[in-house]
Amino acid sequence: MLRIILAAVHLLALAGGFSAVVQRSHALREPASAASLRRAMRADMSWGIAAGLWLATGLWRYLGGIEKDMVYYNHNHAFLTKMGLFLLIVALEISPMLTLIKWRAALAKGTAPETVAVPEVARKIARISGIQALLVVIMVFLAVTMARGLG
């Protein structure tokens, strides 16, 4: 039963993360306003929670031998590609994460949203979010490949 729960939480986190990063992208493409930045910040928080769940459930499944042993994963090209994409998503997230932390702090101090969210930077984060969403979709296809015993 544990393996089913872990797999389900892992996949639901992928779906939730995909939705969150797309929502963040959409919110940051809008003109900066209190409402659009609130939506972007909520989506960003959901995106972070999803990534944490992927990492926790993924490591548990990988290290715990819940479904397959580590040897299977270490020799599966689909898994290795999926992990490479996860690392790419994390690397792409560094700049948006740092920027959004600064924006949150500025908003908490009462700075106007139009001043905080520089349009060019918001568009850059929106583009990065779109790329991350695409990478999540590719990861799902790789997960399906693994589930079919390929890779």
Contacts in CASP RR format, 6 or more apart in sequence:
PFRMAT RR
TARGET T0000
AUTHOR 0000-0000-0000
METHOD contacts of the structure
MODEL  1
MLRIILAAVHLLALAGGFSAVVQRSHALREPASAASLRRAMRADMSWGIA
AGLWLATGLWRYLGGIEKDMVYYNHNHAFLTKMGLFLLIVALEISPMLTL
IKWRAALAKGTAPETVAVPEVARKIARISGIQALLVVIMVFLAVTMARGL
G
2 66 0 8 1.000
3 61 0 8 1.000
3 66 0 8 1.000
3 67 0 8 1.000
6 57 0 8 1.000
6 58 0 8 1.000
6 60 0 8 1.000
6 61 0 8 1.000
6 66 0 8 1.000
7 61 0 8 1.000
7 67 0 8 1.000
9 53 0 8 1.000
9 57 0 8 1.000
10 53 0 8 1.000
10 54 0 8 1.000
10 57 0 8 1.000
10 58 0 8 1.000
10 61 0 8 1.000
11 143 0 8 1.000
12 53 0 8 1.000
13 50 0 8 1.000
13 51 0 8 1.000
13 52 0 8 1.000
13 53 0 8 1.000
13 54 0 8 1.000
13 57 0 8 1.000
14 50 0 8 1.000
14 54 0 8 1.000
14 136 0 8 1.000
14 139 0 8 1.000
14 140 0 8 1.000
14 143 0 8 1.000
16 46 0 8 1.000
16 50 0 8 1.000
17 46 0 8 1.000
17 47 0 8 1.000
17 48 0 8 1.000
17 50 0 8 1.000
17 51 0 8 1.000
17 136 0 8 1.000
18 133 0 8 1.000
18 136 0 8 1.000
18 137 0 8 1.000
19 46 0 8 1.000
20 43 0 8 1.000
20 44 0 8 1.000
20 46 0 8 1.000
20 47 0 8 1.000
20 48 0 8 1.000
20 50 0 8 1.000
21 43 0 8 1.000
21 47 0 8 1.000
21 129 0 8 1.000
21 130 0 8 1.000
21 132 0 8 1.000
21 133 0 8 1.000
21 136 0 8 1.000
22 129 0 8 1.000
22 130 0 8 1.000
22 133 0 8 1.000
23 39 0 8 1.000
23 42 0 8 1.000
23 43 0 8 1.000
23 46 0 8 1.000
24 40 0 8 1.000
24 43 0 8 1.000
24 44 0 8 1.000
24 47 0 8 1.000
24 125 0 8 1.000
24 126 0 8 1.000
24 129 0 8 1.000
25 125 0 8 1.000
25 126 0 8 1.000
25 127 0 8 1.000
25 129 0 8 1.000
25 130 0 8 1.000
25 133 0 8 1.000
26 126 0 8 1.000
27 36 0 8 1.000
27 37 0 8 1.000
27 39 0 8 1.000
27 40 0 8 1.000
27 43 0 8 1.000
28 36 0 8 1.000
28 40 0 8 1.000
28 117 0 8 1.000
28 122 0 8 1.000
28 123 0 8 1.000
28 125 0 8 1.000
28 126 0 8 1.000
28 129 0 8 1.000
29 122 0 8 1.000
29 123 0 8 1.000
29 126 0 8 1.000
30 36 0 8 1.000
31 114 0 8 1.000
31 119 0 8 1.000
32 113 0 8 1.000
32 114 0 8 1.000
32 116 0 8 1.000
32 117 0 8 1.000
32 119 0 8 1.000
32 122 0 8 1.000
33 113 0 8 1.000
33 114 0 8 1.000
34 113 0 8 1.000
36 113 0 8 1.000
36 117 0 8 1.000
37 103 0 8 1.000
37 107 0 8 1.000
37 113 0 8 1.000
37 116 0 8 1.000
37 117 0 8 1.000
40 100 0 8 1.000
40 122 0 8 1.000
41 100 0 8 1.000
41 103 0 8 1.000
41 104 0 8 1.000
44 96 0 8 1.000
44 100 0 8 1.000
51 89 0 8 1.000
51 90 0 8 1.000
51 93 0 8 1.000
54 86 0 8 1.000
60 66 0 8 1.000
61 67 0 8 1.000
62 70 0 8 1.000
62 73 0 8 1.000
63 70 0 8 1.000
73 79 0 8 1.000
74 80 0 8 1.000
76 146 0 8 1.000
76 151 0 8 1.000
77 151 0 8 1.000
78 142 0 8 1.000
78 143 0 8 1.000
78 145 0 8 1.000
78 146 0 8 1.000
78 150 0 8 1.000
78 151 0 8 1.000
79 142 0 8 1.000
79 146 0 8 1.000
79 151 0 8 1.000
81 142 0 8 1.000
82 139 0 8 1.000
82 142 0 8 1.000
82 143 0 8 1.000
82 146 0 8 1.000
85 135 0 8 1.000
85 138 0 8 1.000
85 139 0 8 1.000
85 142 0 8 1.000
86 139 0 8 1.000
88 135 0 8 1.000
89 132 0 8 1.000
89 135 0 8 1.000
89 136 0 8 1.000
92 128 0 8 1.000
92 131 0 8 1.000
92 132 0 8 1.000
93 128 0 8 1.000
93 132 0 8 1.000
95 124 0 8 1.000
95 125 0 8 1.000
95 128 0 8 1.000
96 125 0 8 1.000
96 128 0 8 1.000
96 129 0 8 1.000
99 121 0 8 1.000
99 125 0 8 1.000
100 125 0 8 1.000
103 116 0 8 1.000
103 117 0 8 1.000
106 115 0 8 1.000
106 116 0 8 1.000
107 113 0 8 1.000
107 116 0 8 1.000
145 151 0 8 1.000
END
